[in-house]
Amino acid sequence: MKQIRIVIADDHEVVRAGIKALLNQHGTFQVVGEAATGDEAIKQVEVSHPDVVVMDVRMPGMSGLDACRRIVQQFPATRVVMLTSFAEDELLFAAIRAGAAGYVLKRIGSDDLIRTIKSVASGESALDPAMIEAVFKEVNQSGRDKERAVFAELTTQEIRVLALIAEGLTNREIARRLFLGEGTVRNYVSNVLSKLCLANRAEAAAFAVQNKVKEQVMSG
């Protein structure tokens, strides 16, 4: 079995020594370099071309996040696992944006760290279970924000009218449902089509379904 080549980057020598000792217990791994700063980590990657860099998020000088970004850009074959002492959502998302393939807390168990490194080396992504809930919350919030942004130019009443168009109601039926005059509804429909750059009611109905306008009405 081909060994997984590892570079360990952490400004604490004791942490590096502990991870190295753990990895050396498994014939699967070969520690080919160590670094105490982000700059050193990049140099180690340039020299040894490891499969995986296990790197602390916070280091003096160039941070682990910045080093991760550089490594991913310059050495796409090398995967980066970020280590951190604290479960901070912002750091997690910053690491993902920087291109990290894995993100784990330093308190992770030895077996879990081994599995994480193996997963990342095989091309998968790995997150500490303690952080997964935060990721789902962020993704779901991002989805909701995008949905709201789609309708940002519409008034609450225009969104209601759009939802009823999606149900196939005529202007007269919408007017009855919303207790409005038919002429008023006609103006609302015209505004909706204009603001969303849609040609007709059919396009408006399709747009409403695609962008979950009913959920917008319910959440409003």
C-alpha positions as CSV (number, residue, x, y, z in Angstrom):
1,M,0.0,0.0,0.0
2,K,1.3,3.4,-1.0
3,Q,2.2,5.5,2.1
4,I,0.4,8.8,2.6
5,R,3.0,11.6,2.8
6,I,2.3,14.2,5.5
7,V,3.6,17.6,6.5
8,I,2.6,18.8,10.0
9,A,2.4,22.6,10.5
10,D,1.8,23.9,14.0
11,D,3.6,26.6,16.0
12,H,3.6,24.4,19.1
13,E,6.4,21.8,19.0
14,V,4.6,19.6,21.5
15,V,1.6,19.4,19.2
16,R,3.7,18.6,16.2
17,A,5.5,15.9,18.1
18,G,2.3,14.4,19.4
19,I,0.7,14.2,15.9
20,K,4.0,12.8,14.4
21,A,4.2,10.1,17.1
22,L,0.6,9.1,16.4
23,L,1.1,8.9,12.7
24,N,4.3,7.0,13.0
25,Q,2.4,4.2,14.7
26,H,0.7,3.5,11.5
27,G,2.6,2.2,8.5
28,T,0.1,4.0,6.3
29,F,1.7,7.4,7.0
30,Q,5.1,9.0,6.4
31,V,5.8,12.4,8.0
32,V,8.0,14.1,5.4
33,G,8.2,17.6,7.0
34,E,7.3,19.9,9.8
35,A,6.6,23.6,10.0
36,A,6.0,26.2,12.7
37,T,4.6,29.0,10.5
38,G,2.5,29.3,7.4
39,D,5.6,30.4,5.3
40,E,7.5,27.3,6.5
41,A,4.5,25.1,5.6
42,I,4.5,26.4,2.0
43,K,8.3,25.8,1.7
44,Q,7.9,22.3,3.1
45,V,5.3,21.5,0.5
46,E,7.5,22.9,-2.3
47,V,10.3,20.6,-1.2
48,S,8.5,17.4,-0.3
49,H,5.2,17.5,-2.2
50,P,3.1,15.8,0.4
51,D,-0.3,14.2,-0.1
52,V,-1.7,16.0,3.0
53,V,-0.8,19.0,5.1
54,V,-2.1,18.9,8.7
55,M,-2.1,22.5,9.7
56,D,-3.1,24.7,12.6
57,V,-5.5,27.6,11.7
58,R,-3.6,30.1,13.9
59,M,0.1,30.5,13.5
60,P,2.5,33.5,13.8
61,G,3.2,35.4,10.6
62,M,1.2,34.0,7.8
63,S,-1.9,32.3,9.2
64,G,-2.8,28.7,8.5
65,L,-5.8,29.9,6.4
66,D,-3.6,32.0,4.2
67,A,-1.1,29.2,3.8
68,C,-3.9,26.8,3.0
69,R,-5.1,29.1,0.2
70,R,-1.6,29.4,-1.2
71,I,-1.0,25.7,-1.1
72,V,-4.3,24.8,-2.7
73,Q,-3.6,27.3,-5.5
74,Q,0.0,26.3,-6.1
75,F,0.0,22.6,-5.4
76,P,-3.5,21.3,-6.2
77,A,-2.4,17.7,-5.6
78,T,-1.8,18.4,-2.0
79,R,-4.8,18.4,0.4
80,V,-5.0,20.4,3.6
81,V,-6.6,19.4,6.9
82,M,-7.0,22.4,9.2
83,L,-6.7,22.0,13.0
84,T,-8.2,24.3,15.6
85,S,-8.7,24.4,19.3
86,F,-12.1,26.0,19.2
87,A,-15.4,25.3,17.4
88,E,-15.8,28.7,15.7
89,D,-18.2,28.8,12.8
90,E,-16.4,31.8,11.1
91,L,-13.1,29.9,11.1
92,L,-14.7,26.8,9.7
93,F,-16.3,28.7,6.8
94,A,-13.1,30.7,6.2
95,A,-11.2,27.4,6.0
96,I,-13.7,26.0,3.5
97,R,-13.4,29.1,1.4
98,A,-9.6,28.8,1.5
99,G,-9.9,25.3,0.0
100,A,-9.3,23.1,3.0
101,A,-10.4,19.5,2.5
102,G,-10.8,18.8,6.2
103,Y,-11.4,20.7,9.4
104,V,-11.1,19.1,12.8
105,L,-10.8,20.2,16.4
106,K,-7.6,19.4,18.2
107,R,-9.5,17.5,20.8
108,I,-10.5,15.0,18.2
109,G,-9.8,11.3,19.0
110,S,-6.7,9.6,17.6
111,D,-8.8,7.2,15.5
112,D,-10.9,10.0,14.1
113,L,-7.9,12.0,13.1
114,I,-6.5,9.0,11.3
115,R,-9.7,8.4,9.5
116,T,-9.9,12.1,8.5
117,I,-6.4,12.1,7.0
118,K,-7.1,8.9,5.1
119,S,-10.4,10.3,3.8
120,V,-8.8,13.6,2.7
121,A,-5.9,11.8,1.0
122,S,-8.3,9.7,-1.0
123,G,-10.0,12.8,-2.4
124,E,-12.9,13.1,0.1
125,S,-13.7,16.0,2.3
126,A,-14.0,15.6,6.1
127,L,-15.4,17.7,8.9
128,D,-15.3,17.2,12.6
129,P,-18.8,15.9,13.6
130,A,-18.9,18.8,16.1
131,M,-18.9,21.3,13.2
132,I,-21.3,19.6,10.8
133,E,-24.4,21.2,12.4
134,A,-22.9,24.6,12.0
135,V,-22.3,23.9,8.3
136,F,-25.9,22.8,7.7
137,K,-27.1,26.0,9.5
138,E,-24.9,28.2,7.3
139,V,-26.0,26.4,4.1
140,N,-29.7,26.6,5.0
141,Q,-29.4,30.3,6.0
142,S,-27.6,31.0,2.7
143,G,-30.4,29.3,0.8
144,R,-33.0,31.4,2.6
145,D,-31.0,34.6,2.0
146,K,-30.8,33.8,-1.7
147,E,-34.6,33.1,-1.9
148,R,-35.3,36.4,-0.2
149,A,-32.9,38.3,-2.5
150,V,-34.9,37.0,-5.5
151,F,-38.0,38.9,-4.3
152,A,-36.2,41.9,-2.8
153,E,-37.7,44.3,-5.4
154,L,-41.3,43.1,-4.8
155,T,-43.6,44.5,-2.2
156,T,-45.4,42.1,0.2
157,Q,-48.6,42.5,-1.7
158,E,-46.9,41.8,-5.1
159,I,-45.4,38.6,-3.7
160,R,-48.9,37.5,-2.6
161,V,-50.2,38.3,-6.1
162,L,-47.4,36.3,-7.6
163,A,-48.1,33.3,-5.4
164,L,-51.8,33.4,-6.5
165,I,-50.7,33.6,-10.2
166,A,-48.7,30.5,-9.6
167,E,-51.9,28.8,-8.4
168,G,-53.5,29.6,-11.7
169,L,-56.0,32.3,-10.4
170,T,-57.3,35.0,-12.8
171,N,-57.1,38.7,-11.9
172,R,-60.8,38.6,-10.8
173,E,-60.1,35.6,-8.6
174,I,-57.0,37.2,-7.1
175,A,-59.0,40.4,-6.4
176,R,-61.7,38.4,-4.5
177,R,-59.0,36.5,-2.5
178,L,-57.2,39.7,-1.5
179,F,-60.3,41.9,-1.2
180,L,-58.9,44.3,-3.9
181,G,-60.3,45.8,-7.0
182,E,-59.6,44.0,-10.3
183,G,-57.9,47.0,-11.7
184,T,-55.6,47.2,-8.7
185,V,-54.7,43.5,-9.2
186,R,-54.0,44.2,-12.9
187,N,-51.5,46.9,-11.8
188,Y,-49.9,44.6,-9.4
189,V,-49.5,41.9,-12.0
190,S,-48.0,44.4,-14.4
191,N,-45.5,45.6,-11.7
192,V,-44.5,42.0,-11.0
193,L,-43.8,41.2,-14.6
194,S,-41.9,44.4,-15.1
195,K,-39.7,44.1,-11.9
196,L,-38.9,40.4,-12.6
197,C,-38.4,41.0,-16.4
198,L,-41.0,38.3,-17.2
199,A,-43.0,38.3,-20.4
200,N,-46.4,36.9,-19.2
201,R,-48.3,35.1,-16.5
202,A,-47.0,31.7,-17.5
203,E,-43.4,32.8,-17.0
204,A,-44.5,34.4,-13.7
205,A,-46.0,31.1,-12.6
206,A,-42.9,29.1,-13.5
207,F,-40.7,31.7,-11.8
208,A,-42.8,31.5,-8.6
209,V,-42.6,27.8,-8.4
210,Q,-38.9,27.7,-9.1
211,N,-38.2,30.2,-6.4
212,K,-40.6,28.9,-3.8
213,V,-42.8,32.0,-3.6
214,K,-45.3,30.1,-1.4
215,E,-42.6,29.8,1.3
216,Q,-41.9,33.5,1.0
217,V,-45.6,34.3,1.6
218,M,-45.7,31.9,4.6
219,S,-42.5,33.2,6.1
220,G,-43.7,36.8,5.6
